[in-house]
Amino acid sequence: MISVLQLYSRDVPNLPFPTGTDLLQLLWCPDDHAEPQGQHRYWGPNIEVRFRSAAGVTEILDPPPPLPHEVKNGYVPHPCVLNPVDVIDLPDQDELPEDLVETAETWAEEQGVEYARTLATLPGWKAGGWPSWHLTDLVPIDCSCGSRMRLHLTLDSGGAPGLNVGRFGELRVFTCPSDDSHPVRLNIQ
């Protein structure tokens, strides 16, 4: 497993963190995996999301050994620093109640923009926000407890870290809003 992302709660105040934690670390295996446990119809890197207390991280571990040459280059990020920007990310039209779709489109047109291309499901790396369904129709991601899962992270191909997932797509990590201990679900678009 290699480190892909580390976020502090102070940098993303609107992202839910389990009680007693203020550090999110995302690790993955830099190779494709077919349907890891609990991830039906998923092909991509196997992910581990760790929530920790930054105060409890007292020992810096030695760097991992070099990766084998067979590892896909698109799964090994280049070191970089993220500069979080707070934006409003609106849901895709498929996620809006029917009676709001026309209102949203009309309002966006009055502003001189298209709702779907400018205001909804913004591209890029995201903490929170709304998923885009640009390759498929809406696919609700439900937890085993029956709760509709929320988008927690989006890792977008390209950009500073130089990652490439799912043919230059987005890898999305969903979490259960009812119970932080439930396993995450993954989706690539």
Protein Blocks (a to p, Z undefined) as FASTA:
>chain_A
ZZfbdcdfklmmmbccdehiabdcddddfbdcehiehiahiacdddddddddfklmmbcc
dddddddfklcfklmccddddddddddddddfklpcfklmmmmmmmmmmnopafklmmgo
pedjdeehjdddfkbccdddddfkopacddfbdcdeehjnopaeehhiaddddddfkbmk
bccddddZZ
